[in-house]
Structure formats: C-alpha cells, structure tokens
C-alpha cells in the first residue's frame, strides 16, 4: 500500500510539472530552495566527474537584465530564482581535478585508482575539444532534470530553457565562454495562473517497447 501511494505521488508530480511561462510574486522558502540545490548536487554525472556548477540568481535587477538576454521571456524576470547550469570544461582537462575526484572513490587501492584515472584521462584525451564541450554541456541536463523533479514534488514550478544569447549571457555572468559555458537555464517559482495547459504526450504503447 505504501509503495502504491508513493507511485501515485510520483505520477502526480510528473503531471504537475510543465514549462511555466509566468510566475507569481510568491518566493521559494530558503529551506525548500536548499532541497532543490541538493537535488541538483546529487544528480549523476559521467564517470562521477561532477563538472557542472550551479549559479542561483535571486537578485531582482540581475533577473531583469538576464531576461533581456533570454529573448525577453517573462518567466526569467518573474521567477523566484533562476538556476544557471554551467559546465566546467576546464576542470576536467586538469590532472589535479581528476586526481581529486577519482581518489574520493572508496574501496580503491592504488592500482585500481591508477587504472581508473588513466581510463578517464584516456577518454577525455581521445575526443576533440568540440566533442568534449558537447559532452560536458549535456551533463547539465541531468542536474537540471533532478532539480525540476524535486521542485515538482514540492509544488514548485519550473521552465527549462535553451533560448538565450549564449555568448552575451556568459559574459554577463562572468563566464569565459570557453572553459566555463552555460548548459541550460531553469527559472523556478510558483505559477501565476492556476490554469495549467493539458499535458499532451503520446500513448504509452507508442512510447515503449519491451524486448
């Protein structure tokens, strides 16, 4: 019975979540914002490298300026907070960073550590700069989805966005646009209207195939 209740809550939260285009003036309590941040921090990452960083914009003036760089989409300016997921591409090209991350893994002896570190470095060295960048930017979507799911369980709305002037936004946020680049931007808050558009998805039979 307990699992049935949890299953129902999961589906309800996923149906609640939608791309909210305008938020109310209600602000997310700091205690719940910390839960969202933890959800993003605890998200998975390839090889456990954790090279996504999170910028949380609360300042009203900065949100208004950011909205202009996001094609004036009002969800940015009206949000309680705006989460900017940043890929730290430079970090994973640094031997010291990889060494620090790999050595944290419990239960590995020196030989295991050396082998795993070499495997990770070989993987990074085997791809082009553009491929490494693309792979790194994708990691941000994992953190963003984890944060949005947690928000939905708490009744907090969100709106994932790729619509922004990348170079200008990175400059505005003090990012170099090379070693640190924006993956995705997600405003969070509470919907301005209680009317939610219907969630249109394909039928399960068209979506999944068991083999």
Secondary structure, DSSP 8 states (H G I E B T S, - for coil): -HHHHHHHHHHHHHHH--B---B-S----HHHHHHHHHHHHTS--GGG---EEEEEE--HHHHHHHHHHTTT-HHHHHSSEEEEEEEETTGGG-HHHHHHHHHTSTT--HHHHHHHHHHHHHHHHTS-HHHHHHHHHHHHHHHHHHHHHHHHHTT-EEEEE--S-HHHHHHHTT--SSSEEEEEEEEEE-BS-S---------HHHH----
